[in-house]
Amino acid sequence: MTLRGNPDLGNCFRALRCSAPFWSLRYHDETHELLSVRQDTVEPPRLSIDRGAMLTAVTEGGFGYCATS
């Protein structure tokens, strides 16, 4: 797995181990470019990047969550 922005991150995710009967890892990577015109004037382009991960574990009827922001 190669993840945009950090190719080693895929190896780190693959190395994760957990004794919970069920766990999952979700990685999110989204890029937005905004182009706009205001009062007949072109505004500078804006770029936003949203990137993070969420880990969920279920064990003995309990749920655990952690995520980046």
TALIN-V417619 format. One record per run of one state. SS is the DSSP state (h for helix, s for strand, l for the rest). FROM is the first residue (numbers start at 0). TO is the last residue. If there is no record, write none. Layout:
ss=<SS;SS>
from=<FROM;FROM>
to=<TO;TO>
//
This chain:
ss=<l;h;l;s;l;s;l;s;l;s;l;s;l>
from=<0;8;14;21;34;36;38;40;42;45;59;61;67>
to=<7;13;20;33;35;37;39;41;44;58;60;66;68>
//
